């Protein structure tokens, strides 16, 4: 996908240069005014589309370590579907988490977190999104839930993924037991029937703390908040260091271990 977007960007740049040349020729020869107007209009569109293509072409990709958790073992079956990656614990089938990743983060980046949660007896559906951007298909979980039968369903989202989960809850017909925010918050008032868990790191400088604090009112009255000492934004996944984040003095493995412990206690 990245190479397709970059190819489209290159074609648009070429087209833009051709239009600019025509525009300059027209300027020199004093041709009709409407040719200039059309040229400016087309250049504006091309620049806007090119900026969008660049934005979506530059992503955070899963490391090789993260991809190593995409393998099945004696307890976990990993199913790679076109709309999700499922981490299926073959011994338990009562509870499942539908997980929305962060913006522009390859889904496989969260494979370690999801795989290890599944080993604790909770199935996880790592939802796939076009361009790794959950806002494009907020209701993606509906399709997955409609073809699976679980007694207890939970939503979980990292960063923008968590906010999208809260927006999804305002539209879905399906019932969820609770929602888990990883370095995220809800833009909507949550239903009081839900359980709510919020986890973020004390060194997280990607999460807008002012916005987080303003939106705490949207959490449930008895929500649980966990602040991981020395944890950051990037360490919930395995995609390298996220721009704007602060370095963590605890390892990614340690942050994931603490996160899993809190999630399992929250659900089981």
Secondary structure in CASP SS format (residue, H / E / C, confidence):
PFRMAT SS
TARGET T0000
AUTHOR 0000-0000-0000
METHOD secondary structure of the structure
MODEL  1
X C 1.00
X H 1.00
X H 1.00
X H 1.00
X H 1.00
X H 1.00
X H 1.00
X H 1.00
X H 1.00
X H 1.00
X H 1.00
X H 1.00
X H 1.00
X H 1.00
X H 1.00
X H 1.00
X H 1.00
X H 1.00
X H 1.00
X H 1.00
X H 1.00
X H 1.00
X H 1.00
X H 1.00
X H 1.00
X H 1.00
X H 1.00
X H 1.00
X H 1.00
X C 1.00
X C 1.00
X C 1.00
X H 1.00
X H 1.00
X H 1.00
X H 1.00
X H 1.00
X H 1.00
X H 1.00
X H 1.00
X H 1.00
X H 1.00
X H 1.00
X H 1.00
X H 1.00
X H 1.00
X H 1.00
X H 1.00
X H 1.00
X H 1.00
X H 1.00
X H 1.00
X H 1.00
X H 1.00
X H 1.00
X H 1.00
X H 1.00
X C 1.00
X C 1.00
X E 1.00
X C 1.00
X C 1.00
X C 1.00
X H 1.00
X H 1.00
X H 1.00
X H 1.00
X H 1.00
X H 1.00
X H 1.00
X C 1.00
X C 1.00
X C 1.00
X C 1.00
X C 1.00
X E 1.00
X E 1.00
X E 1.00
X E 1.00
X E 1.00
X C 1.00
X C 1.00
X C 1.00
X E 1.00
X E 1.00
X E 1.00
X E 1.00
X E 1.00
X E 1.00
X C 1.00
X C 1.00
X C 1.00
X C 1.00
X C 1.00
X E 1.00
X E 1.00
X E 1.00
X E 1.00
X E 1.00
X E 1.00
X C 1.00
X C 1.00
X C 1.00
X C 1.00
X E 1.00
X C 1.00
X H 1.00
X H 1.00
X H 1.00
X H 1.00
X H 1.00
X H 1.00
X H 1.00
X H 1.00
X H 1.00
X H 1.00
X H 1.00
X H 1.00
X C 1.00
X C 1.00
X C 1.00
X C 1.00
X E 1.00
X E 1.00
X E 1.00
X E 1.00
X E 1.00
X C 1.00
X C 1.00
X H 1.00
X H 1.00
X H 1.00
X C 1.00
X H 1.00
X H 1.00
X H 1.00
X H 1.00
X C 1.00
X C 1.00
X H 1.00
X H 1.00
X H 1.00
X H 1.00
X H 1.00
X H 1.00
X H 1.00
X C 1.00
X C 1.00
X C 1.00
X C 1.00
X C 1.00
X E 1.00
X E 1.00
X E 1.00
X E 1.00
X E 1.00
X E 1.00
X E 1.00
X C 1.00
X H 1.00
X H 1.00
X H 1.00
X H 1.00
X H 1.00
X H 1.00
X H 1.00
X H 1.00
X H 1.00
X H 1.00
X C 1.00
X C 1.00
X C 1.00
X C 1.00
X C 1.00
X C 1.00
X C 1.00
X C 1.00
X E 1.00
X E 1.00
X E 1.00
X E 1.00
X E 1.00
X C 1.00
X C 1.00
X C 1.00
X C 1.00
X C 1.00
X C 1.00
X C 1.00
X C 1.00
X C 1.00
X C 1.00
X C 1.00
X C 1.00
X E 1.00
X E 1.00
X E 1.00
X E 1.00
X E 1.00
X E 1.00
X E 1.00
X C 1.00
X C 1.00
X C 1.00
X C 1.00
X C 1.00
X C 1.00
X C 1.00
X H 1.00
X H 1.00
X H 1.00
X H 1.00
X H 1.00
X H 1.00
X C 1.00
X H 1.00
X H 1.00
X H 1.00
X C 1.00
X C 1.00
X C 1.00
X C 1.00
X C 1.00
X E 1.00
X E 1.00
X E 1.00
X E 1.00
X E 1.00
X C 1.00
X C 1.00
X C 1.00
X C 1.00
X C 1.00
X H 1.00
X H 1.00
X H 1.00
X C 1.00
X C 1.00
X C 1.00
X C 1.00
X C 1.00
X C 1.00
X C 1.00
X C 1.00
X C 1.00
X C 1.00
X C 1.00
X C 1.00
X C 1.00
X C 1.00
X C 1.00
X H 1.00
X H 1.00
X H 1.00
X H 1.00
X H 1.00
X H 1.00
X H 1.00
X H 1.00
X H 1.00
X H 1.00
X H 1.00
X H 1.00
X H 1.00
X H 1.00
X H 1.00
X H 1.00
X C 1.00
END
